[in-house]
Amino acid sequence: MIAIAIDGPSAAGKSTLAKRLAKELGYIYVDTGALYRAIGLHAVRQGVSPADAERVAALLPHVRLSVDYSPEGQRVLLNGEDVSQAIRSPEMGMAASAVSAHPAVRAFLLEQQRDMARHSNLVMDGRDIGTVVLPDAQYKIFLTATPEARTHRRMRDHQARGEQVDYESLLRDILKRDEQDTNRPIAPLRPAEDAVIIDSTHLTLDEVVKTIKALMGRA
Ligand code: DC
């Protein structure tokens, strides 16, 4: 099986890139952030603070996550309910970042993510795919961009869905998530030693795709 790991900070364009590569290569695309978001959503719905390690851990035996794939992409089911839309809000991004710092949550999701890579060629995006989840992935990309460029891109995503969002508050969220994701003791956001770092601040999606396909000898 071939795995392409794409890691990097929030809103660096990982999912757009991963989707496009998966489509061109005929691989499946796995958005691992969605799994953390679903756990964050479950905690919030149960009235549990996503930052409360013990109470979040106590919820995990009651969480059944499954992922299915259609031509439209990945669907995430939380205890049988399709939460693919509900997990996309900025609040759920923050909740995901908070729950993702708990060792119990990371352990809960680790095997599920590895199992997917045993059965399919895939492009998997996240924060620790190249370092922890799939250290043997054939290709590892660390995609980054300045916080300002990432904020503009995230704003465009929200606007495309007809949602009103404020630049300053999005930038604040992105900086806070960078800080939390980079400084947590377990599986912090950082490039794997053998990752290729791509700064996409001044690159188009096509240029990034071209760079990666050249790396794979598929240019
Ligand atoms: O990629 P995203 O914005 O959907 O991710 C939401 C949060 O989940 C992110 O702030 C950190 C966490 N996350 C993680 O810790 N490890 C991953 N592999 C993916 C996401």
Boltz pocket constraint, residues with backbone or C-beta under 6 A from the ligand:
constraints:
  - pocket:
      binder: B
      contacts: [[A, 10], [A, 11], [A, 32], [A, 33], [A, 34], [A, 36], [A, 37], [A, 92], [A, 93], [A, 96], [A, 97], [A, 100], [A, 101], [A, 125], [A, 126], [A, 127], [A, 128], [A, 129], [A, 177], [A, 181], [A, 187]]
      max_distance: 6.0
